[in-house]
């Protein structure tokens, strides 16, 4: 009886581990698609490790409860083994889905001062926007993840109080998300409608392309230590998100 219980317990644990691995590797309960950068991937990996820890603690508690019940009742029998099996399956299901990665809202991005956290949160936020964007914009967002990783590394060596650091945070934490947010406020049926020779879809792609170039420029300047040569705000606002007739308003337009 003891040997049968041991074999059944080993099988239950093996199947439960396989179920958890399947979910962690992106089964039906995957988090939110592929990560666009190392920052968001680190957040997700940390979340998966936390889930695995919770699951391991739950399995240990189930086996301890089964062992205590077995000593008191002189064995838990087939019914007890099945209860333990379904309890582990339930724990695997729960901790494959909880706790979820918290996606930051747009307002919190502009308040983030730490460079590493800003990159991680911006990447997570961008990943959440991909389903609402046209395919060319999605490709640009995926490329932005790599650029944000590089920019974040450079910002780690810059005094947060330096004006260049503040302007860079605005570029990543305000200008970039506001561009996408402005696009998402346009009704779906109007996003492909041309006006003044362009459409909101095209203007979004153009704006993201310019932001990508600006992030690359800033990263290179920071890598060279040319902090005083950065003039992000004035130069970037001159782009006007594709021209004077663009449907996507530039950030802070209401304040100017």
Secondary structure, DSSP 8 states (H G I E B T S, - for coil): -HHHHHHHHHHHHHHHHHHHHHHHTTSTT-SSSS-SSHHHHHHHHHHHHHHHHHHHHHHHHHHHHHHHHHHHHT--HHHHHHHHHHHHHHHHHHHTT-S------HHHHHH---HHHHHHHHHHHHHHHGGGS-HHHHHHHHHHHHHHHHHHHHHTTS-TTSHHHHHHHHIIIIIHHHHHHHHHTS-GGGTT-EETTEEHHHHHHHHHHHHHHHHHHHHHHHHTT-GGG--HHHHHHTTGGGSTT-SS--TTGGG-
